Structures are given as structure tokens and as C-alpha cells.
Amino acid sequence: MGEKKKKNAVVTDRELRKVQDVLRKRGELVTTVESLTAGMISARLADIPGSSDVLKRAFVTYCDEAKHEMVGVKKKTLKKWTAVSRQTAKQMAKGGAKKAGAAACVSATGYAGPPSGPDDKTVGLVFLGCCYRDRITVEEHHYTGQRNDIRAQAMNDALRLLYEMVIGEKN
């Protein structure tokens, strides 16, 4: 099994290059399905020269309709569990991989803030998903900080999850 990255450890350019090199050698693609991060994850992947070899498309699904129409999240899932749930993150990752014809897909859905009122405790709740070769992992996170701090933490942990899934694969 590949090396494990510590949660909240910053994913470096070197590590992203390693992920992309492995995908390139395997002839595989990566995609993203992003809600609260609104393209930050795919933009970070694109920071690495040569990323266009493995990153052909990405989805920003900022509303329920986009999640359903673009990557096939079931309306029933959105109604029962809401857009910010383990179930939705899982369907986002699986649906994104299928729609993009990619072996790897990272998804992010959550509440970045600001709070909707003084009793709102949902800010910072984020679900990250990663589908790699039909294996899906979903993580639940509770971040703190301002809106953009939460979004940056989600982006980084999503990339860490991608790293773990791809580098941890044996073949």
C-alpha cells in the first residue's frame, strides 16, 4: 500500500505531480465534482504543468439541479439526505467519474458559510468523496474559520484523499 498523508497536511506540487504521473502512466483520467469549492480543486490540479494529459473536464455543481443534471445525483438522495451529505458526496464522485470517463473523481460538498443565523451550526460541515477504479471513499470533516479558510481546507483534504486513493493502488 502507498504512503498515507496526514489529514490537513498541505498537498505539495511534488505530490500532485506524482499523482498525475501515475495516472498518465496508467492511461487514466481524473475529474472533479465541486460544490462549495467551486472549481478550486480542479484549478489546483491544473497548476501542475502537463495536467492536461490527465484532467480533461471538471464539474462545478453549486446547486441541486446541477448535481442531478450534470453528474446524476438522484433527486431522491438530495431530498432525503440533502446536498451536504455522505450519500450526495458518494454519488457526486461516482457520477463524475462516469460522465467524464475518468478513473478518478474527487467530490466536495459542504457549508462554507456564513451562518444563516445565530443558531446555525452547519458551517464547516464538509463531505469529500473520491472514486478511483470504482472504489469510493467518503470523509466527513468539520472545519473552522472563515468561508475561504473552510474552502481551502476542503480543497486540500480532497487532494490528499485523491493522493491516497491513486498512490495507494498497487498496479
C-alpha positions in Angstrom: 0.0 0.0 0.0 1.2 3.5 -0.7 2.1 6.1 1.8 -0.7 7.8 3.8 -0.8 11.6 4.1 -1.8 13.1 7.4 -5.2 14.9 7.3 -4.8 18.7 7.0 -1.2 18.2 5.7 -0.7 20.5 2.7 -0.6 18.6 -0.6 2.6 19.8 -2.4 3.2 20.3 -6.1 5.5 17.3 -6.0 2.8 15.1 -4.6 0.3 16.3 -7.2 2.9 15.7 -9.9 3.3 12.2 -8.6 -0.5 11.6 -8.8 -0.6 12.9 -12.3 2.5 10.9 -13.4 0.9 7.7 -12.1 -2.4 8.4 -13.8 -0.6 9.3 -17.0 1.4 6.0 -16.9 -1.8 4.0 -16.4 -3.6 5.9 -19.2 -6.2 7.2 -16.7 -8.0 10.5 -16.3 -9.1 12.5 -13.3 -12.0 14.8 -12.8 -13.7 16.8 -10.0 -17.3 17.5 -9.0 -17.3 20.5 -6.8 -19.9 22.4 -4.9 -18.5 24.6 -2.0 -15.0 24.7 -3.6 -16.5 25.9 -6.9 -13.5 24.8 -9.1 -10.7 25.2 -6.6 -9.7 21.5 -6.7 -9.5 21.3 -10.5 -7.7 24.7 -10.6 -5.1 23.3 -8.1 -4.7 20.2 -10.2 -4.2 22.4 -13.3 -1.4 24.3 -11.5 0.9 21.4 -12.4 2.5 21.5 -15.8 1.2 18.7 -18.0 -2.1 18.4 -16.1 -4.0 18.5 -19.4 -2.8 14.9 -20.1 -5.0 13.6 -17.2 -7.5 16.4 -16.5 -9.9 16.8 -19.4 -13.0 18.2 -17.7 -14.4 19.2 -14.3 -17.9 19.9 -12.9 -19.0 22.8 -10.7 -22.3 21.7 -9.3 -23.2 24.6 -7.0 -26.9 23.8 -6.8 -29.0 20.6 -6.5 -30.2 20.8 -10.1 -26.6 20.9 -11.4 -25.7 17.9 -9.2 -28.6 16.0 -10.7 -28.3 17.1 -14.3 -24.6 17.1 -14.7 -23.4 14.1 -12.7 -26.6 12.1 -11.9 -27.1 12.6 -8.2 -30.5 11.2 -7.6 -33.3 13.7 -6.7 -34.4 11.2 -4.0 -30.9 11.4 -2.4 -31.0 15.2 -2.5 -34.5 15.3 -1.0 -33.9 12.7 1.7 -30.2 13.4 2.7 -29.7 17.0 1.3 -26.9 18.2 -0.9 -24.5 18.2 2.1 -24.4 14.5 3.0 -22.2 11.5 2.7 -24.7 10.0 0.2 -24.5 13.0 -2.1 -20.7 13.2 -2.0 -20.6 9.5 -2.9 -23.0 9.9 -5.9 -21.1 13.1 -7.0 -17.8 11.1 -7.1 -19.2 8.1 -8.8 -21.3 10.1 -11.3 -18.5 12.5 -12.2 -16.1 9.6 -13.0 -18.8 8.0 -15.2 -19.7 11.3 -17.0 -16.1 12.2 -17.6 -14.9 8.7 -18.5 -12.3 9.1 -15.7 -10.8 6.5 -13.4 -10.5 9.1 -10.6 -13.0 11.6 -9.4 -12.9 13.8 -6.3 -16.1 15.5 -5.0 -16.7 18.2 -2.4 -19.9 19.4 -0.9 -20.5 21.3 2.3 -21.3 24.6 4.1 -18.6 27.2 3.9 -20.7 30.0 5.5 -21.6 32.5 6.5 -24.1 31.1 9.1 -27.8 31.5 8.2 -28.5 32.7 11.7 -27.1 32.7 15.3 -28.1 29.1 15.9 -26.6 27.7 12.6 -24.1 25.0 13.5 -23.7 23.7 10.0 -20.9 26.0 8.8 -17.7 23.9 8.3 -19.5 20.6 7.7 -18.0 19.2 4.5 -18.2 15.8 2.8 -15.4 14.8 0.5 -15.6 11.8 -1.9 -13.1 10.1 -4.1 -14.0 7.4 -6.6 -11.0 5.5 -8.0 -11.5 2.5 -10.2 -15.0 2.1 -8.8 -13.8 2.1 -5.2 -15.4 5.0 -3.3 -14.3 6.6 -0.1 -16.2 9.5 1.7 -14.9 11.5 4.5 -16.8 13.9 6.9 -15.0 17.0 8.0 -15.8 19.7 10.5 -13.6 22.7 9.6 -13.3 26.0 11.4 -12.5 29.5 10.2 -13.9 32.0 7.7 -15.6 31.0 4.5 -12.4 30.9 2.3 -10.5 29.1 5.1 -13.1 26.3 5.0 -13.0 26.1 1.2 -9.2 25.9 1.2 -9.1 23.2 3.8 -11.7 21.2 1.8 -9.7 21.6 -1.4 -6.5 20.4 0.3 -8.1 17.4 2.0 -9.8 16.4 -1.2 -6.4 16.4 -2.9 -5.0 14.4 0.0 -7.8 11.9 -0.5 -7.1 11.7 -4.2 -3.4 11.2 -3.5 -4.1 8.3 -1.0 -6.5 6.6 -3.4 -4.3 6.8 -6.5 -0.9 6.3 -4.9 -2.2 3.6 -2.7 -3.3 1.5 -5.7 -0.9 -1.4 -6.3 -1.0 -1.7 -10.1 
